[in-house]
Amino acid sequence: MALERTDARTIIAVVALCFGWPGCVVEARAQEPAFDPERLLADVRTYYGFGVHRTAHPGDVRTSAWLAERFRTLGLETSSHAFALRQFFLDEASVRDERGEIEAFPVWLPRATPAEGVTGRLVLVGESTPADRIRGAVAWLQPGVPAAARARLDRKALEAGAAAILVETSDGAGLGLLQAINAERAYVDVERPVPTLIYGAADTPRLRQSIDRDVTVLLRGRMVEEARATTTYATHVVDPEADWIVVSTPSSGWFTVAGERGPGIAMLLALAEWVSTRRDGLNYLFVATSGHELDYLGARLFHEAQLAPPPERTRAWVHLGAQIATPPWEEVDGRLLPTDRVTTGTLQATEELAPALRQAFAHLPTFTLRTDTRIGEFRDLVEHGYRGMGIVSGSNPWFHVPGDDPRGVHGGTLAAVTAAMALALLAVEGMGGRE
């Protein structure tokens, strides 16, 4: 069991969590549950072991099946929301100059090159670069500019008729590794107009030597018109007439995403197990959405299908976001290693739920509460009218980077955060319904 249960039948804590809510009463609640760090980390490792979690890829498919089996084992009513999508299955991506290959990765949805690649003169594109220099060239967007400026340069390169586009990215550890970019909504099911690759900033000095020389962009793979992916969800119903709490997390990502997505997956399963042992409280819906890196495709389709209870029947929608319980890394004897303390985290809440979340996390001051942020899929649930609580962190240097493994997850913090979120759920249960 991921849940270590003190004898809740004999240890009762009185939790007064009204915070000014109409109809809220002081209730006797079971002692705060404790969660086993090693069991949580075991789920992170299992998730990581499925491999690349890109939507509709084998690792993503295996993850959805595993989650469904775990939910069923807990006695939850388990369902799947399968959806079709156009998906690209990558074989090879690189930039070739006179010295050989530079590792690269596509900007989604990729437009493949011919087998021999696309060869053109490398042109550095800035705000003042003339369009006639870009036409037919491999356009290298000026590195180091903010995202908004990069988007303007991308449009400029496309409008000028570039043959291919290169974009510099970098990792949070400062190693100059490539960092994947989530798909824009316009290019979730439509290929980008030209082959577009990212590369790691460590290769920028080398690439500069090829300005005004020919380089070859290679992007090979296959497009599947009807790839299949699955959002897995499960319910625990104590009373058909009772209100609901929804708990969700993404299950897909660009690479192995152990630190990015693994903690949310482990928390989802642990909270589902905790809820499954209870016979009181509210009804619960647990959701693991595929399609996250494709502009939250699975979550958007889940909302469109109206598979969640309506906002007026939902006390709270809790979203478990990216990088929860991931510490920064530091160099030790020439090696990068995770530190032993998580130093940053963000709690999100709509105004009505902020007091409950603040109180539950009061003993974890690293996690600061914001009511003015809408990060990730939290944005969509709020836009659909739900009251929300959420958690994200920001210290995983391998975010959207190949090689994101379980070493970057701090088990003790993950257990403490899971317990705090369980307290927040108990507080929500004690609040009145929506007026």
N, C-alpha and C positions, 0 to 999 in steps of 0.2 A: 504493500500500500504506500502511495506517495504521502498519505496523511498519517501523522502520528497523533492518535487521539488520546488525550488525557481523559479519565473517566468523567465525561460530561454529565453523567447522571448525578454525580455527587458534588461536582465543583461548578457552581453557578455564579456568574458575575452579573451585577446589575449595571446595565449600560443605559445611561440617560443621553439620548442623542436627538433632541428635538430641534435645536437650532432655529426656533421660530416657525417651524412648519405647522400649518393648521391641521388639527386632528392628530398630531403626533403625541404618543404617550410614552412613559417610562416603562420599559419591558425588562424582564429577566431573560438574559441570554446565556447560552453556553459559553464557557471560557473560550477565549480566542484560540482558534485551531493552530496547531504547529505543523509545519511542512518540512519534510526531510530533504536537506540539500542534496544528498547523494541520489535520491530517487528522482528529483527534478533534473539533475545533471544527466542521469541515465536516459531520460527522455530526450534531452538535448543531443546526446550522443547517438541515440537511435535515429533521430531525425536527420542528423548530419550523415549518418551511414547510408541513407538512401541516395546520396550523390547530388548532382545538380538538380535544383528544384525549379528550373524554368517551367513556366506554365505549359502543361500537356506533355512535358518530357517524362521519361521513365521515372525519375526520382520524384516528380510531382504526383504522378499517378500512384506510385507505391505509397507515398505519404497519405494521400486521401483514403486509400484502402486501409492503411494502418490506423488512422484516426477513427474511421468507421468501426473497425473491430474493437478498438479501445472503448469507444462510447457504448457499443453493444454489451461489452463485458461488464460495464458499470450498471447495466439494466436500463439505460436510457433509450427512448424511442429514437431511432437513428434513421436519417434520410440523406439523400444526395441530390444536389442540384447540378446535373451535368449540363455543360454548354459547349457548343461548337465554336471554333475560331479558326481564322487563317493564322497559321503559325510557321515560322521559319526554323528549320533544324540545321544548325551551323556545322559545317565541316572544317572550314579554314578561313582565317581572316589575318591579313598581314599587309604591311607596306614594304615594298622592296626598293632599296636604293643601291648604289654602287657597292656597298659593303655587305649587302645581304638583306635579311628580313628583320623587320621591327614588329614585335607582337602587337596585335590590334584586336578590336572587338566591335561589332556593328552597333550603330544607333538603330533602334527598332522603329518600325518593321523594316527589315533590311531589303534592299534591292540588290540582288546578286550581280556580280560581274560575269562576263564570259569566262570560260575556263582559263584563258590566258591572262585574265585580269584587264584592268583599264590603265593604260600608260599615258601620262601627260606631264607637261612642265609643272613643277611645283611652284605655286604662287602664294605668297603670304598675303592674306586678305585683311585689310584694316578699313576703317571708315572712309579713307580717301583713295583706296585702290580703284583705278578706273575699270569699268565693266569690260572693256575690250581686252584687258590683261587676264581677266578671269575666264573668259569664254573658251571652252575646250580644255581648260587646265585642271590640275588637281589643286583645289582651293584649300589652303591651310588657314583656318580661322585664327586670327591673332590670339596667341596664348595669353593667359593671365587676365583676361577681361571678365567683368561680372556676367552673370547669366543673361541678363537682359541685353547687354551689348553683344554677347555671343549669338543670341537669337536673331538680332538685327543683321549680323554678319552672315549668318546662315541663310536668311532670306535674300540677302544681297547676292551671295554666291549662286543660289538657285536661280534667281531672276536673270543673272548675267550669263547663265548657261555653262556652269562648271561641269566637268565630266565626272568628278568625284569630290568628296569633301573629307577633310581630316580635322579632328578636334582633340586638343590636349585635355586630359583630365589627370587627377592625382589622388592618392589615398590619404587617409587621415594620419598615417604614421610619417608622412613626409618622405617616403621612399621613391616617389615618382612612379608608382604603379598605376595602371589604368583603373578607372572607376566607372562602372557601367552607369548609363543614364536611362532613367525610366522613359517609356514611350510617351510621346505626346498623344493626346486624344485623337488628333487628326490622323495619326499614323498607327493606330492600334490594329486596324484591319486593311489598311492601304499602304503599300510600300512607299518609302520615301522616293522622291523623284530621281535621285542618283545614289549610287553606293556611298555610304557615309560611315566612316570608322573613327573610333576613339583610339588613342594610344596614350601610354604613360609619360608623364612630364620628364622622367629621367632620360627619355630619348629625344627631347627637344633640341639639345645642343647638336646632336648628330643630324637631326632633320634639317637644321639651319644650313648645314653644309651642302644640302641638296637644293636650296632655293634656286630657281631658274634652270634646274636640271630635270631630266626625266625621272620620274618615279612610277612604280606600278602598284596600284591598289588591287588587292586580291580578296574577294569575298565569295566563298563557295558554300553551297548548301542546297537544301530542297525546301520548297514551299508546300505545305500540306493544307489543302483548301478546307478540309473538315477535320481538323485536329480536335481532340476531346479533352476537356478538363472538368474537374469536379469541385464544387464547394460542398463540404461535408458539414452537416448540422444535426443536432440531437436535442431532445427536450426532456425535461423532468417536470411532471405535472403533479402538483399536490391538490389542486382544486381547479376544475375547468373555469370557474367563475372568478378566480383570483387574478391579480395583476401579474405582470411578467418583468423579469430582468433578462436582458440579452448580454452575453459575453462573447466577444469576437476577437479573432486575430488572423492575419494573413498566413497562408501556408506555402506560398510560392515565392521565388526570388531568383535573381540572375544566376547565382552560382551555388555553392554549398551552404551558405547563409546560416551557419551555426550560431554565431553571435548576433546576427541581425534578426533572424526569425525564431531561432531555437528557444530563447527564454519565453516568448509569448506562447509558443506551442506547449511548452512544459507547464506554464501557468494555467492555460486553458484546460489541460487534462487534469491537473491537480485540483482546480476549483470544481470541475465537473465531478471528480471523485468525492470531494467534500460535500457538494450539494446532494449527490446521490445517496448519501448516508442519512440525510435529514428527512423528517416527515412533516416538518412545519415550514413556515416561510412562504415565499412566493413561487410561482412557476418560473422555470429557467429555460432559456434557449442558448445553446453553445454553437458557435459558428466558426468554421475555418475556411477562409476564402482563398481560392486559387485566383490567378490573374492579377495579382497585386501590382507587379512591375509593369503591367500593361494599362496604366492609368486606372488602377483599381477595378479592372474589368469584372472580376467575379463578384465583388461587393456591389457594384452598380447593377449587375444583372439580378442579384439577390433582392435588392430593393425593388427593382422593376417587376419582379415576379411576385412581390408582396408576400414573401414567405415568412417574414417576421410579424409578430403581433403589431397592431397599429399603435401609433404613438400614444393615443389616449388610454391604451391598456398596458403601457410599458412604463414602469417607474424609473428605469435607467437602462441605458445601453452602455456597457463598459467595453472599451476598445483597448486591447493589449498591443501596443505598437512595437517599434523597432528598437533593438539594442538594449533592452531592459537588462539591468544588472551586468553591464560590461564595463570593466575598468579601463583606464588608459594604459598604454604600454610604455616601457622605457628601455633604454639600451643598458644591458648588463654584460660586461666582458665581451663586448662586440656583438651581442645578440639582443634582439628585441624580445622582451618578455612582458606578460601582463603584470601589472602591479597588484598589490593585495587589498586595494580599496577602491570601491566605486566612488567617483568624485562628482558626478553630475547626473541629473535626471529631471524630467519635466512631467508634472501632472497636469492634465487638461480637464476642465469641467465647465459645463454650463452653470450659470449663476446659481440655479436652484440646488445643485448637487455639490457645489464647492465646499460648504461647511462639513459635509459628511466625509469627503475625501481629505480635507485638511486635518480633521481630527484623527482619522485612521492612520495617517502618515506622520503624525506629529513627532513620533520618535525617530523618524528618518529624515532629518533636515536636509540631506543631500538632494532630496526630491522636492523641488519647488513647484508651487501651484500657480497655474496661469488660467485665467478665464477669457483671455483675449487671443488665444491661439487655436488653430484648427489644423493640426498636423496630420497628414496621411488620411486614412480612411475615416478618421474622426470627423473630418469636414463633411463627408457625405451623410453620415448619420444625423448630424445636426441640421444639415440642409433639408433632410427628410422629416424634420419636426421632432426628433427624439431629444430627450434630456440625456446628456452624456457625461461619462467620466472616462479618462484615458491616461495612459502612461507611456512615455518614451524616454530613451536616454540618448547620449550622444558621444560616448567615449570609445566605441568599437572602431579601431583604425582600419579594420578590414571591411567596413560597410561598402557593399556593392563591388567588392574586390575578390578575385579568385583566391581560394585558400582560407576563407573564413571558417575557422574550426572551433571546437568546443573549449579550447584553452582560454579563450577570451570571455568566458562566462563565469561569474563569481557565484558559487553555489550558496554561500551564506546570505548574500544580499538577495539572491533570487528567492530564497525561502522566506526572508523577512518581508520582501515586497508582496509575495503571494499571501502571506498571513495578513498584512495590512489591507490588501484588497478584499480579503474575506471579511475583515471588520467593516470596511466601507459598505459591502453588500448587506451585512447585518443592519447597519445604520439605515440604509435605503429601505429595507424591509420594514423597519419601525416607523417609517414616515407615512403620511397619508397619501392617498392616490391623487391623481391630477384633478384639479377642479374644472 
